[in-house]
Amino acid sequence: MANRTREKLIDVARHLFARKGVENTTMVDIANASEKGRRTVYTYFKSKSAIYDAVIESESEHIVERLRKVYSLDLPPIEKLRQFIIIRFEILKMISEAPTPSESLRSLFTTNNKRYEKITQLALEKEKVMLNNILRQCMDNPDIDRRQLARLKVVMPLLQQGIDISFMRNNYHDLGVDEDSFSNVVADFILNGLHKHPTNNRTIQIY
């Protein structure tokens, strides 16, 4: 019961933050929307800052959980790497879109907030463990350049953060790439760079 109440408060706060903005949402708003008393809200969360942290952490865990499912797939390592990259774009798209604009969570993920940065960094650390294991598995492929794998291990976290920001701000169109092609452009760039003899057998739509 306690876990269900906490999850309900997080979900209510999540939608209020997205619709009204974090600054315009009060603990009273959360209490009223969840049909709980203020005392109940404060029992689980000492402040709005605490419940905001919980909302962002919950969203980060959703991201990591979906990546874990990809990580557990029985696929060749190089194909698993491709799916790992592409699923991140699908997650970002899911986060940034909603049935109505007022329910969009884009604002939560573009807020310049140190608490958000700390929690997403924890999510990236979890991703890094899975990604490094996939890269180690790729080393057995004779067509893969091991030096490039080592380089990718270093630059991938920075690349992911940059891509996330570009995607969430919806400015990838400025790069001349449409939304449907963006994930494949990135995946092709990374995977082709790992091969000893890069090939490009995909057609990318460039404007």
C-alpha positions as CSV (number, residue, x, y, z in Angstrom):
1,M,0.0,0.0,0.0
2,A,2.8,2.4,0.9
3,N,4.6,1.8,-2.4
4,R,1.3,2.3,-4.4
5,T,0.7,5.6,-2.6
6,R,4.2,6.8,-3.3
7,E,4.0,5.8,-7.0
8,K,0.7,7.5,-7.3
9,L,2.1,10.8,-5.9
10,I,5.0,10.6,-8.3
11,D,2.7,10.0,-11.2
12,V,0.4,12.9,-10.3
13,A,3.4,15.2,-9.7
14,R,4.9,14.1,-13.1
15,H,1.8,15.2,-15.0
16,L,1.4,18.4,-13.0
17,F,5.0,19.4,-13.6
18,A,4.6,18.7,-17.3
19,R,1.3,20.7,-17.6
20,K,1.9,23.6,-15.2
21,G,5.7,23.7,-14.9
22,V,7.7,22.8,-11.8
23,E,7.8,26.3,-10.4
24,N,4.0,26.8,-10.7
25,T,3.1,23.5,-9.0
26,T,2.7,23.4,-5.2
27,M,2.6,20.5,-2.7
28,V,-1.1,21.5,-2.2
29,D,-1.7,21.0,-6.0
30,I,-0.1,17.5,-5.7
31,A,-2.2,16.7,-2.6
32,N,-5.5,17.8,-4.3
33,A,-4.8,16.1,-7.6
34,S,-3.9,12.8,-5.9
35,E,-6.9,13.0,-3.5
36,K,-4.5,12.8,-0.6
37,G,-4.1,15.1,2.3
38,R,-1.0,17.4,2.6
39,R,0.1,15.4,5.6
40,T,0.2,12.2,3.5
41,V,2.2,13.9,0.7
42,Y,4.7,15.2,3.3
43,T,5.0,11.8,4.8
44,Y,6.5,10.5,1.6
45,F,8.3,13.6,0.4
46,K,9.7,16.4,2.6
47,S,9.6,19.0,-0.1
48,K,8.6,19.7,-3.8
49,S,12.3,19.3,-4.6
50,A,12.3,15.8,-3.2
51,I,9.2,14.7,-5.3
52,Y,10.8,16.4,-8.3
53,D,13.9,14.3,-7.8
54,A,11.7,11.2,-7.5
55,V,9.9,12.0,-10.8
56,I,13.1,12.4,-12.7
57,E,14.7,9.3,-11.1
58,S,11.6,7.3,-12.0
59,E,11.8,8.5,-15.7
60,S,15.5,7.6,-15.7
61,E,14.8,4.1,-14.4
62,H,12.2,3.6,-17.2
63,I,15.0,4.4,-19.7
64,V,17.5,2.0,-18.1
65,E,14.9,-0.7,-17.9
66,R,14.1,-0.6,-21.6
67,L,17.8,-0.7,-22.4
68,R,18.2,-3.7,-20.1
69,K,15.6,-5.6,-22.2
70,V,17.7,-4.8,-25.3
71,Y,20.8,-5.9,-23.5
72,S,19.3,-9.3,-22.7
73,L,18.3,-10.1,-26.3
74,D,20.0,-13.1,-27.9
75,L,21.6,-11.1,-30.8
76,P,25.1,-10.9,-32.3
77,P,26.9,-8.2,-30.4
78,I,27.2,-5.8,-33.3
79,E,23.4,-6.0,-33.9
80,K,22.8,-5.6,-30.2
81,L,24.8,-2.5,-30.3
82,R,22.7,-1.1,-33.1
83,Q,19.5,-1.9,-31.3
84,F,20.9,-0.4,-28.1
85,I,21.6,2.9,-29.9
86,I,18.2,3.0,-31.8
87,I,16.1,2.1,-28.7
88,R,17.5,5.2,-27.0
89,F,16.0,7.4,-29.7
90,E,12.7,5.6,-29.4
91,I,12.7,6.3,-25.7
92,L,13.5,9.9,-26.2
93,K,10.7,10.2,-28.8
94,M,8.3,8.6,-26.3
95,I,9.3,11.0,-23.6
96,S,9.0,14.1,-25.7
97,E,5.6,13.2,-27.2
98,A,2.2,12.8,-25.6
99,P,-1.5,12.6,-26.6
100,T,-1.8,16.3,-26.0
101,P,0.8,19.1,-25.7
102,S,-0.1,19.8,-22.1
103,E,1.0,16.3,-21.2
104,S,4.3,16.5,-22.9
105,L,7.3,15.8,-20.7
106,R,9.8,17.6,-22.9
107,S,10.0,20.4,-20.3
108,L,11.1,18.0,-17.6
109,F,14.0,16.8,-19.8
110,T,15.2,20.2,-20.9
111,T,15.2,21.9,-17.6
112,N,18.6,23.3,-16.6
113,N,18.6,21.7,-13.2
114,K,21.6,20.3,-11.3
115,R,19.4,17.7,-9.6
116,Y,18.3,16.5,-13.0
117,E,21.9,16.3,-14.2
118,K,22.9,14.3,-11.2
119,I,20.1,11.7,-11.7
120,T,20.6,11.4,-15.4
121,Q,24.3,10.9,-14.8
122,L,23.4,7.9,-12.6
123,A,21.4,6.5,-15.5
124,L,24.3,7.0,-17.8
125,E,26.5,5.1,-15.5
126,K,24.1,2.2,-15.6
127,E,24.0,2.4,-19.4
128,K,27.8,2.5,-19.5
129,V,28.1,-0.9,-17.8
130,M,25.8,-2.5,-20.4
131,L,27.4,-0.7,-23.3
132,N,30.9,-1.7,-22.2
133,N,29.9,-5.3,-22.0
134,I,28.4,-5.2,-25.5
135,L,31.6,-3.6,-26.8
136,R,33.7,-6.4,-25.2
137,Q,31.6,-8.9,-26.9
138,C,32.2,-7.1,-30.2
139,M,35.9,-7.7,-29.8
140,D,35.5,-11.3,-31.0
141,N,34.3,-10.1,-34.4
142,P,37.3,-10.2,-36.8
143,D,35.8,-7.3,-38.9
144,I,35.8,-4.9,-36.0
145,D,38.8,-2.6,-35.3
146,R,39.6,-3.0,-31.6
147,R,41.2,0.5,-31.4
148,Q,38.0,2.0,-32.6
149,L,36.1,0.0,-29.9
150,A,38.4,1.5,-27.2
151,R,37.8,5.0,-28.6
152,L,34.1,4.5,-28.7
153,K,34.1,3.4,-25.0
154,V,35.6,6.8,-24.2
155,V,33.5,9.1,-26.4
156,M,30.1,7.3,-26.3
157,P,28.8,8.8,-23.0
158,L,29.6,12.3,-24.3
159,L,28.0,11.5,-27.7
160,Q,24.9,10.2,-26.0
161,Q,24.4,13.3,-24.0
162,G,24.9,15.5,-27.0
163,I,22.4,13.5,-29.0
164,D,19.9,13.5,-26.2
165,I,20.0,17.3,-26.0
166,S,19.7,17.8,-29.7
167,F,16.8,15.4,-29.9
168,M,14.9,16.7,-27.0
169,R,15.3,20.3,-28.3
170,N,14.0,19.1,-31.6
171,N,16.9,20.8,-33.5
172,Y,18.2,17.8,-35.4
173,H,16.1,19.2,-38.3
174,D,18.7,22.0,-38.5
175,L,21.2,19.3,-39.4
176,G,19.3,18.3,-42.5
177,V,18.1,15.0,-41.1
178,D,14.5,14.0,-40.6
179,E,13.2,12.4,-37.5
180,D,12.7,8.9,-38.9
181,S,16.3,8.9,-40.3
182,F,18.1,10.4,-37.3
183,S,18.5,7.2,-35.3
184,N,19.8,5.3,-38.3
185,V,22.2,8.1,-39.2
186,V,23.8,7.9,-35.8
187,A,23.8,4.1,-35.6
188,D,25.4,3.8,-39.1
189,F,28.0,6.4,-38.3
190,I,29.0,4.6,-35.1
191,L,28.9,1.0,-36.5
192,N,30.6,1.9,-39.8
193,G,33.4,3.6,-37.8
194,L,34.0,0.3,-35.9
195,H,34.6,-1.8,-39.0
196,K,38.1,-2.2,-40.4
197,H,36.7,-1.6,-43.9
198,P,33.7,0.8,-43.4
199,T,30.8,0.3,-45.8
200,N,27.7,2.2,-46.3
201,N,24.9,0.1,-47.7
202,R,22.0,2.1,-46.3
203,T,20.2,5.0,-47.9
204,I,19.9,8.0,-45.7
205,Q,17.4,10.8,-46.5
206,I,19.2,14.1,-46.4
207,Y,17.6,17.4,-47.1
